[in-house]
């Protein structure tokens, strides 16, 4: 019993460590600044609590803050749900339709993907979000999306408070001359006088909070729209990308196949209910999913296997001609390489002169691929990531040389 309690305490401590990351620190900081300044501005200078409207407004501000934090911490600490270690399909013959994860030592269930940050296979993985320092997936997709909805709404309310506070406080302090505008911040011309005068520091703090609120409204609001688009199609961001690649693969090889996304129920309302339920618990178990007519559980995983095989065929072998330390923005590899570093949390791989790399995609000054490792000493390991294009050259003796990278097609 004592050992079990120790394990539980350790797991809780590990979850709390998610807060010690730049994403949650910034996100919670923005929430704290906007909500605190909105309450102070409303109570002190715009809408005092001795009025009915002021009391209702204050309660609404608290309500926004509580709901935002509730869904934020739900998304962070409940997590996406992970594929059980050692999982495999019930029928042994179905193992040929799914990928095997060497890290988790189990098969990947349909709609699951391995996250390098979480180091686990995530059920119905959408993406790894740095702002919650966790993945968005099967169990927390609804909470994450509600957070994306409530944060802009709360910021819009706070922005209204900031604007009206500055307007009402500055209205009688601004005097216009023929060639100048003067603002008198020395005394408040309000009856009755507020407990704390609205001075220059209060104005600066309100203006700063207004900028944060407006920026959050635009940025998080756009993320909410993106999430709702994929939810109403019963997809994830990764599955949308897989579907696009399926169409590209069919068009490239002219196979005549017709790829049908298996999880779209044909109705936006039915798709919506797959994520949002009254109980707060999403539909299904995260391992098996309802599919549309003409499809089966492994329709998408079979397409993923085809894309993986196609990726191996179309990969290009390169040899490193310069050492590369794996720095995110290498200073010694040229100005263009420094300023065009990929804006992604995907890793960079260190290179030594003579290393072989199988490149699968590329930008103008960067490439992405797998380092070819010694199978005898690095069995089971996989090292992949971005590296500068100028550090490598194409291996002319390789038989798969004539296939250009997808990124190269666009950049030429």
C-alpha positions in Angstrom: 0.0 0.0 0.0 2.8 2.4 0.9 4.6 1.6 -2.4 1.3 2.4 -4.3 1.0 5.8 -2.5 4.6 6.6 -3.4 4.0 5.9 -7.0 0.8 8.1 -7.0 2.7 10.9 -5.3 5.6 10.6 -7.9 3.1 10.7 -10.8 1.4 13.8 -9.3 4.7 15.5 -8.9 5.6 14.6 -12.5 2.3 16.2 -13.7 3.0 19.4 -11.6 6.3 19.7 -13.4 4.4 20.5 -16.5 4.0 24.0 -15.1 7.8 24.5 -15.2 7.9 25.3 -18.9 7.9 28.5 -20.8 4.5 27.7 -22.4 2.4 27.5 -19.2 4.4 30.3 -17.6 3.6 32.7 -20.4 0.0 31.5 -20.8 -0.8 31.8 -17.1 1.0 35.1 -17.0 -1.2 36.6 -19.7 -4.4 35.2 -18.0 -3.3 36.7 -14.7 -2.4 40.1 -16.1 -5.5 40.5 -18.2 -8.0 39.3 -15.5 -6.4 41.2 -12.7 -6.1 44.5 -14.6 -9.7 44.1 -15.8 -11.0 43.7 -12.3 -8.9 46.6 -10.9 -9.9 48.9 -13.7 -13.6 48.0 -13.4 -13.8 48.3 -9.6 -11.6 51.4 -9.1 -12.3 53.6 -12.1 -15.0 52.4 -14.5 -17.8 50.5 -12.9 -17.7 50.4 -9.1 -19.3 47.6 -7.1 -21.8 49.9 -5.5 -23.9 49.7 -8.7 -25.9 46.7 -9.9 -24.1 46.8 -13.3 -20.7 47.0 -11.6 -21.5 43.9 -9.5 -22.7 41.9 -12.5 -19.7 42.9 -14.5 -17.3 41.9 -11.7 -19.0 38.5 -11.4 -18.7 38.0 -15.1 -15.0 38.8 -15.0 -14.5 36.2 -12.2 -16.6 33.7 -14.2 -14.5 34.1 -17.3 -11.3 33.6 -15.3 -12.5 30.5 -13.5 -13.9 28.8 -16.7 -10.7 29.6 -18.6 -8.4 28.2 -15.9 -10.7 25.2 -15.3 -10.5 24.1 -19.0 -6.8 25.1 -19.2 -5.8 22.9 -16.3 -8.1 20.1 -17.5 -6.4 20.1 -20.9 -3.0 20.1 -19.2 -3.4 17.6 -16.4 -6.0 15.1 -17.7 -3.9 14.7 -20.8 -4.7 13.2 -24.2 -4.7 9.5 -23.1 -1.9 7.1 -24.1 -2.0 3.8 -25.9 -1.5 1.0 -23.2 2.1 -0.3 -23.3 2.2 -3.6 -25.1 -1.1 -3.0 -26.9 -1.8 -5.0 -30.1 -4.9 -5.7 -32.2 -7.2 -8.4 -30.9 -6.7 -10.5 -34.1 -3.1 -11.3 -34.7 -3.5 -11.0 -38.5 -4.5 -7.4 -38.1 -1.0 -6.5 -36.9 0.1 -6.2 -40.5 -2.2 -3.2 -40.9 -0.7 -1.1 -38.1 2.7 0.3 -37.3 5.0 -0.9 -34.5 6.5 1.6 -32.1 10.0 0.6 -31.0 10.0 3.1 -28.2 6.7 2.0 -26.5 7.3 -1.6 -27.5 3.7 -1.9 -28.8 1.6 -1.4 -31.9 0.1 2.0 -32.7 -3.7 1.9 -32.4 -5.7 3.5 -35.2 -5.5 7.4 -35.0 -2.6 7.2 -32.5 0.9 8.7 -33.1 4.1 8.7 -31.1 5.0 12.0 -29.5 8.7 12.7 -29.1 8.0 15.2 -26.3 5.7 13.0 -24.2 7.7 9.9 -25.3 4.5 7.9 -25.6 2.0 6.9 -28.3 -0.9 9.3 -27.9 -4.5 8.3 -28.7 -6.1 10.4 -31.4 -3.2 12.8 -31.3 -3.9 16.2 -32.8 -0.6 18.0 -31.9 1.8 18.7 -29.0 0.9 22.1 -27.6 3.7 24.0 -25.9 1.2 26.3 -24.2 -0.2 23.4 -22.1 3.1 21.5 -22.2 1.1 18.4 -23.2 -0.4 16.8 -26.2 -3.9 17.5 -27.4 -5.7 14.3 -28.1 -8.6 11.9 -27.3 -9.3 12.7 -23.6 -8.5 16.5 -23.5 -9.6 17.6 -27.0 -12.9 19.1 -25.7 -11.3 20.9 -22.8 -8.5 22.3 -25.0 -11.0 23.6 -27.6 -13.2 25.1 -24.9 -10.2 26.9 -23.6 -9.5 28.3 -27.1 -13.1 29.6 -27.2 -13.3 31.0 -23.7 -9.9 32.8 -23.7 -10.8 35.2 -26.6 -14.3 35.8 -25.2 -12.8 36.7 -21.8 -10.2 38.9 -23.5 -12.9 40.7 -25.5 -14.7 41.5 -22.3 -11.5 42.7 -20.6 -10.6 44.8 -23.7 -13.9 46.6 -23.4 -13.2 47.4 -19.7 -9.7 48.7 -20.6 -10.9 50.9 -23.4 -13.8 52.3 -21.4 -11.6 52.9 -18.4 -9.0 54.9 -20.4 -11.7 56.8 -22.3 -13.7 57.8 -19.2 -10.6 58.8 -17.2 -8.9 60.7 -20.0 -12.0 62.4 -21.4 -11.9 65.5 -19.1 -8.1 65.6 -19.0 -7.4 66.2 -22.7 -7.3 69.8 -23.9 -6.7 70.6 -27.6 -4.7 73.6 -28.8 -4.0 75.0 -32.2 -0.9 73.0 -32.6 -0.8 70.7 -29.5 -2.7 68.2 -27.4 -2.2 68.3 -23.6 -3.1 65.5 -21.2 -3.3 66.5 -17.5 -2.6 63.3 -15.4 -2.1 65.3 -12.2 -5.7 65.2 -10.8 -8.9 63.2 -11.5 -12.0 65.2 -12.4 -14.5 62.7 -11.3 -17.2 63.1 -8.6 -16.8 61.3 -6.3 -13.0 61.0 -6.4 -11.7 57.4 -6.7 -9.8 55.9 -3.8 -6.7 55.7 -6.0 -6.3 58.3 -8.7 -5.9 57.1 -12.3 -2.3 58.1 -12.9 0.3 57.6 -15.5 1.3 54.2 -14.2 -2.3 53.0 -14.2 -2.7 54.2 -17.8 0.5 52.4 -18.9 -0.6 49.2 -17.2 -4.1 49.3 -18.7 -2.6 50.0 -22.2 -0.2 47.1 -21.8 -3.0 44.7 -20.7 -5.1 45.9 -23.6 -2.4 44.9 -26.0 -2.1 41.5 -24.5 -5.9 41.0 -24.6 -6.2 42.0 -28.2 -3.2 39.9 -29.3 -4.6 36.9 -27.4 -8.0 37.4 -28.9 -6.6 37.3 -32.5 -4.1 34.5 -32.0 -6.1 32.1 -29.9 -9.3 32.9 -31.8 -7.6 31.8 -35.0 -6.5 28.5 -33.3 -10.1 27.9 -32.2 -11.4 28.3 -35.8 -8.7 25.8 -37.0 -9.7 23.3 -34.3 -13.4 23.6 -35.0 -12.8 23.0 -38.7 -11.1 19.7 -38.1 -13.6 18.7 -35.3 -16.6 19.2 -37.5 -15.0 16.8 -40.0 -14.1 14.4 -37.2 -10.4 14.8 -38.0 -7.2 15.9 -36.2 -4.6 18.2 -37.6 -2.3 15.2 -38.3 -5.1 13.3 -40.1 -5.8 16.3 -42.3 -2.2 16.2 -43.3 -2.3 12.5 -43.9 -5.4 13.0 -46.1 -3.6 15.6 -48.2 -0.6 13.4 -48.6 -2.9 10.5 -49.7 -4.3 12.7 -52.5 -0.7 13.7 -53.5 0.4 10.1 -53.5 -2.5 8.9 -55.7 -2.0 11.8 -58.1 1.8 11.2 -58.3 1.6 7.5 -59.1 -1.8 7.8 -61.0 -3.1 4.6 -59.2 -6.7 5.5 -59.7 -7.5 4.9 -56.0 -10.1 6.8 -54.2 -9.2 7.6 -50.6 -12.2 8.0 -48.3 -11.5 9.4 -44.8 -13.1 6.7 -42.6 -14.0 8.6 -39.5 -16.2 11.4 -41.0 -19.8 10.4 -39.9 -21.3 12.5 -42.8 -22.9 15.0 -40.4 -21.2 17.9 -38.7 -23.5 17.4 -35.6 -22.5 13.7 -35.3 -18.8 14.6 -35.7 -19.2 17.3 -33.1 -20.7 14.8 -30.6 -17.6 12.6 -31.0 -15.6 15.2 -29.1 -18.2 17.2 -27.0 -20.5 15.3 -24.7 -22.7 16.3 -21.8 -20.8 14.0 -19.5 -17.5 15.5 -20.5 -16.2 12.0 -21.4 -15.5 11.6 -25.2 -17.1 8.9 -27.2 -15.4 5.5 -27.5 -12.3 4.1 -25.7 -9.6 5.8 -27.8 -8.6 2.5 -29.5 -11.5 1.6 -31.7 -13.7 4.1 -33.6 -17.0 4.2 -35.5 -16.3 4.3 -39.2 -18.4 5.2 -42.2 -19.8 2.7 -44.7 -17.3 1.2 -47.1 -14.4 1.6 -44.6 -13.0 -0.4 -41.7 -10.9 0.2 -38.6 -7.6 0.1 -40.5 -8.4 2.1 -43.6 -6.3 5.1 -42.3 -3.5 3.0 -40.9 -3.1 1.1 -44.3 -2.8 4.5 -46.0 -0.2 5.5 -43.5 1.8 2.3 -44.3 1.6 3.1 -48.0 2.9 6.6 -47.4 5.7 5.3 -45.2 6.8 2.9 -48.0 6.5 5.7 -50.5 8.6 7.9 -48.3 11.4 5.3 -48.2 11.3 5.0 -52.0 11.4 8.7 -52.6 14.0 9.6 -50.0 17.4 10.9 -51.2 20.7 9.9 -49.7 23.1 12.7 -48.7 26.6 12.7 -47.2 27.7 15.3 -44.7 30.6 17.4 -45.9 30.7 19.8 -42.9 30.3 19.3 -39.2 27.1 20.6 -37.7 26.6 20.9 -33.9 22.8 20.6 -34.0 22.2 24.3 -33.0 18.8 25.8 -33.8 20.2 28.9 -35.4 23.8 28.1 -36.5 25.9 31.3 -36.8 28.7 29.7 -38.8 26.5 28.3 -41.6 25.6 31.6 -43.3 23.2 34.4 -42.8 20.4 32.9 -44.9 20.6 29.6 -43.0 20.6 31.5 -39.7 17.5 33.6 -40.5 15.5 30.8 -42.3 15.7 28.2 -39.5 12.5 26.1 -39.5 9.9 27.5 -37.0 9.1 24.2 -35.4 9.9 22.2 -32.2 11.1 19.4 -34.4 14.7 18.5 -33.4 17.9 19.3 -35.2 20.4 16.5 -35.7 24.2 16.9 -35.2 26.3 15.9 -38.1 29.9 14.8 -38.5 31.7 14.9 -41.7 31.0 11.6 -43.6 27.6 10.9 -41.9 24.9 9.5 -44.2 21.4 11.0 -44.1 18.2 9.9 -45.9 16.4 13.2 -46.6 12.6 13.1 -46.9 11.7 16.8 -47.2 13.4 20.1 -47.5 13.3 23.9 -47.6 15.5 26.2 -49.5 18.3 26.2 -46.9 17.3 23.4 -44.6 16.5 19.6 -45.0 14.8 17.0 -42.8 15.7 13.4 -42.7 17.0 10.3 -40.9 20.6 9.7 -40.0 21.8 6.3 -41.3 23.1 4.6 -38.1 25.3 1.5 -37.7 22.8 -1.3 -37.3 25.2 -3.3 -35.0 25.7 -0.6 -32.4 22.5 1.5 -32.7 19.8 -1.2 -33.1 16.3 0.1 -32.5 17.5 3.8 -32.4 16.3 6.4 -34.8 17.8 9.9 -35.2 16.0 12.3 -37.4 15.6 16.1 -37.6 16.6 19.2 -39.5 20.0 20.1 -40.7 21.5 22.9 -43.0 21.4 22.1 -46.7 24.9 23.5 -47.1 26.4 20.9 -44.8 25.6 18.0 -47.1 25.9 16.9 -50.7 24.0 14.4 -52.7 25.5 10.9 -53.0 25.8 10.5 -56.8 26.4 6.7 -56.5 23.0 6.1 -54.9 20.4 4.5 -57.1 17.6 6.6 -55.7 19.1 9.9 -56.6 16.9 11.1 -59.3 13.9 11.6 -57.1 13.7 15.3 -55.9 12.4 16.2 -52.5 8.9 17.6 -52.2 10.3 20.9 -51.0 12.9 21.0 -53.8 10.1 20.8 -56.4 8.5 23.9 -55.0 11.8 25.8 -54.5 13.2 25.3 -58.0 
